[in-house]
Amino acid sequence: MLNKAVVRDGRPYPPQSVHELEIYGDVMAGCEQLEKAGFLLVVVTNQPDVGRGKQSRAVVEAINAAIARAIPALRRFEVCFHAGSEHGEPCDCRKPKPGMVRRAADALDIDLSASFMIGDRWQDVDCARAAGCRAIFIDHGYAERLRGLPDLTVKTFAAAVDAVLNSALPPAAVAG
């Protein structure tokens, strides 16, 4: 949701290298606005291709480091490298499970009930629900259905930021 996915047959896939990484144009300014408003920004990301042997952990870490350099407002990255239970590798961290969100909340003393999760996949919405966060879904038109309903659906990261900044909840965190 911070960076553009590589879309094949309507389904989003992560970039395969730092050279393929393209951060959405509204993300850096939006993260800066959220940080200035007192929000803690955390990235929680599934990277199952590592567990499936299709991507190296080093490449994913290099991509995350490039994102962190480009967006200094990001306070923490939580990454699930597991292939997923459908591949015989169950875990408590892979979204839609809330393990990564809860670890970040524990580490940064975040009140999840006053937090938002912004994401562009059904797993993000379901993870937000499981963690007790409000869910803002960015609809990029991927060929997949939501399973649970988000609190709000928007078309851009900037619109998600506006929704967070105009909410009645006090600043706590944004995870996504």
N, C-alpha and C positions, 0 to 999 in steps of 0.2 A: 504494500500500500504506500510505502515511501518511494519505492522505485517501480518503474514500469516493468510489467511482466512480459515475458515472451509468450505470445498467444498462438497456440496451435489447435486447430479444430475447436475454437471457442474456449479452450481451457488454458488457464495461466500457468506458466512455468517460470522458475527463477532464472536470472542470467547465469550463464555458464562460466563467466570470467568477469574480472573487474572492468575489462574493456567493453563488455556488453551492458554494464551498469548504467542506467539512466534514471536519475532522480526526477520525480515530477517537479515542474517549475514552481508550484505553489507551496512545496513542502518546507523548504528552508525558512521562508518568511513566516509560515504558519507555526512552525516549531518555535521560532524566536518569539512570536507573539504569546504563545502558550507559556513559555518559560518566564517571560516578563510578567505574566499574570499570576505567577506563583505555582504553576503546575510542574510536576516531575514527569519527565518523558522517558518511557521505557519501551524498548522494542522486544516483542515476543514473536519468535519465528520458528515455524516447522521447516526443517531441512532434511526430509526423508531420503533424498537422493544419496546422502552420505551413507546412511544405513543400508541402502540398496546397492551400494558400490558404483553408482553412476556419477558421483561427484566426490571430490576430496574435501576433507574437513579444512585443509589449508586454504583452498580456494574460497570456501564459504567465510572463513575467518578474514581473509583478505578483502572480500566484498564488504563485510561488516565494518572492517577498519576504514575502508574508503567512505562508507556512509557516515561513520562517526566523525571522520575528518571534515566532511562536507556539512554536517549538522551537529555542531558542538553542543547544542542544547540537549542532546540525547544523553541521559544519565547512566543507562544500563542496557545491556543486551542479554536476553535469555534465549538460548537456542536449543531446540530439540533435534538431535541428530538421528533419532531412532527411525527405523523403517516403518513402524506402525504395526498394530496388532494384526492387521490383515496380511502382514508379511512375517508373522510369528515373533514380533518384537514389541510386546505391550509395554507401556510405561505410564507414568502419571503426568508427564509433562507435555506430551504432544496434544496440541489443540485439536479438538474442542475441550480436552481436559484442562483444568485450571492450574496445573502444577507450576508452570513457568510464571504465571501471574502472581500466584501466592508466594513463590520464592522471592520475586522482586519486591512484593509488598512487605514481606518480613525484613528483607535487607534494608529497605529505604523507609520503613515505618509508614507505609501508605495505608490509608483508610479506603478499602475497596468499595465500600458503600457510597463514597463520595467521588468515585473515579469513573472514567470513561475508557472504553476500548474502541478505537477507530480501526476498522479493517474492511477488506474487500472480498472476503470469502465467508462461506457459511460457517466455517470452523471458528472464525473470529467472533461472530455473533453468539454462537453456542458457548464459546469459552467465556465471553463476557458474562453471560447468564450464569454459568457454573461458578464463576468467581465472585459474583455479586456486584458487578459493574454495570453501568449503563452502556448500551451498544449502539454505536453509530456505524452504519454500513455505507461504504462508498460503492455505488453500483457502476461497475465498469462494463456491464453487459456480458459477463462471462456466461458460458453455456452450462451453468449449474444452478440449482435451486437452493434457496435458503431453507433451512429446516425449522429454525426458530425465528421469531419476528424481532427485528431490531427496534430500539426506541425511536430511531430516526434513520431515514435513507436519504443520502445526498449523492451528488454527481462528482464532487471534487473534494480534495483535502481542505481547500480554503473554506468551503461550505461547512465541513465538519468542524473546523476551528471556530468559525463564527457561532455554530450551535453550542460548542463547549463554552465559549466566552460569554454567551448570552444566557446560559443556564442559571438556575437559581441556586445550584449547589456551590459550596465554597471550593476553592482550588485544592486538589489532592493529587491526582495523577492522570496521565493519559498513557494507556498501554495499547500497543497495536503493532 
